[in-house]
């Protein structure tokens, strides 16, 4: 793939068609990869929900005080990328 977009006026019709095809193929690959990643994320979220449901059914705390504090920090705009404690 080119780092910069080519001067379209200097490309022949065939070169334009080839470039369109190349970018279309690349977009399809990216789209496929995105769908795979979304599927994996959905599976992981479902597993987490199942685990939380089992904890709740077993009488365990599902949400800790640290979770509430983290949410409070996020909502207050104090969230950071790492742990401050």
N, C-alpha and C positions, 0 to 999 in steps of 0.2 A: 504494500500500500504506500502511496506517495505521502510525504509529510505535508506538502502543500497542495492545494487544488491546482490542477493544470490550467494553462491558458486555453480555454475552451475553443477560442477562435482558431487556434493552431492545430486542432485535432481533426482528423478526417471523420467521415460518417462512421466508418467501421471502428475507429478508435473510440468514438463516443459510445457506440453500441457495446463494445468490449468493456469499457469502463462502467457502463450501466449494469451490465451482467455481473461484473466483478463485485460491485458494491451491493447488488441485489443478493448475490450468493453470501457475501459477508454478513449482511443484515439477517439473512435466514439462519446462519450459524449462531449469531448473537441471540436471536429470538429463541432458538432451540435451547441454547445454554440457559437463558433466562427462565424458560419454562421448567427445565430440570431443577434449577436452583429453587424456584418457587415451590415445586413439589417436595423437595427436601425440607424446606422451611415449614411447610404444612405438616409433614410427618413429625418433625421435631416439636412443633407446637402441640400437636395432638398428644404426643407422648408426655409433654409437660402437663397438659390439662389432666390426663389420666392419673399421673402421679399426684397432682394436687388434689384431685377428687378422692383418691385412696387415702391420702393424709387426712382429709376432712372427715371421711367416713370412719377413720380410725380414731378420731378425736384429737388429732394433732393440730397445732396451730398452722394455718396455711399462710398467714401473713404475719411477719415478725415486726417488732418495733423498729428494727433497722429498715425494713421495707417501707414502713410508714414515714420514717424520717427522710428516706431517699426521695419518696414521692413528694413530700413537703418541700424539700430542697429544689426539686425539679419545677414544681409549680411556683415557687418563689423566685425562680430564675437563678438559683445559686448552684445549679448542677455543674459539675466539672467532668472532664474526661476520665479522671482517676479518683481514687479514694483519698480523702483529705485526712482521715483519721489514722 
